[in-house]
Amino acid sequence: MKQLALFPVGLEHFLLLGSALLALGVYCVLTRRNAVGILVGVELILNSANVNFVAFAHYVTGSIGGHVAALFIIVLAAAEAAIALAIVLSIYQSFSTIDATHADTMRG
Amino acid sequence: MPLSDLVFYLFAAMVVVGAAGAAISQNLVYAAFLLLAALFGVAAIFAWLSADYVAITQTIVYVGGILVLFLFAVMLTNRITDARHSNPAVGKRPAALVSLGLFGVLAYVSIETPWKHFDVPAGGETTHLLGQALLSTYVLPFEVLSVLLLAALVGAVVMSRKETPKP
């Protein structure tokens, strides 16, 4: 296994940061029962992808494409958060809880 | 160790600590505010990578928009009295196993791969380039995304509105 030097900071450091964010987001999504808590995890995952996009744009391609992808992801995250929180409010009105395991009316 | 690397490690620590707190905290309000720290840290990382426009957008959209939305959802759906354990966790051990495995694989790949490095010039401001790219190369996804955003807004309004009985 190659040794990773602490400095100078390079592409690998940003990829490691993105991996850590992704792992924490996955952990959050898997363990939370509160629907808003799950959404927090999804935001972490989307941000990890953004870190990777911008890091590759800076270190590898040198073009603007990575920035454009990051911008699109931010917009998608905003749309996703608005829709998901509307669903959460709607679930709260019907079940008076936002525990994701309790909304199981359609389970056979 | 040059100063810029120290700055990177400072903000990377802020991101990781904030994200870990948001993923672990039992209190949903704390989780939301720790998410704020993580998102600010990511914005700083973008600025470090000379992506100034993306960093500003991250700050405005995430910190100004999405996080306020989160806090609204928390306040509208949780009674203040049971805020202490508002964010229960189940299945911690298998989830920790899965995410640690994922991190291990990704870290191995990102360290082992011989990435091609180019001598990218330290970036100037990117707003001009981004504007040109958005309205030339990426104009179709840009327009599709704006329609999607409109649909999402209308959908969110329709879904979160209380059912009013017809007169």
Interface residues (C-beta under 8 A of the other chain):
Chain A: M1 K2 L4 L6 F7 P8 V9 G10 L11 E12 H13 F14 L15 L16 L17 G18 S19 A20 L21 L22 A23 L24 G25 V26 Y27 C28 L30 T31 R32 R33 N34 V36 G37 L39 V40 G41 E43 L44 N47 N50 V51 V54 A55 A57 H58 Y59 V60 T61 G62 I64 G65 G66 H67 V68 A70 L71 F72 I74 V75 L76 A77 A78 A79 E80 A81 A82 I83 L85 A86 I87 V88 L89 S90 Y92 Q93 I98
Chain B: M1 P2 S4 D5 F8 Y9 A12 V15 V16 A19 A20 A22 A23 L28 A31 A32 L35 A38 L39 V42 I45 F46 L49 S50 A51 Y53 V54 T57 Q58 V61 Y62 G65 I66 L69 F70 F72 A73 V74 L76 T77 N78 S86 N87 P88 A89 V90 G91 K92 P94 A95 A96 V98 S99 L100 L102 F103 L106 A107 Y108 S110 I111 E112 W115 K116 H117 F118 V120 P121 G123 T126 L129 L130 A133 L134 T137 Y138 P141 L145 L148 L149 A152 L153 G155 A156 V157 M159 S160 K162
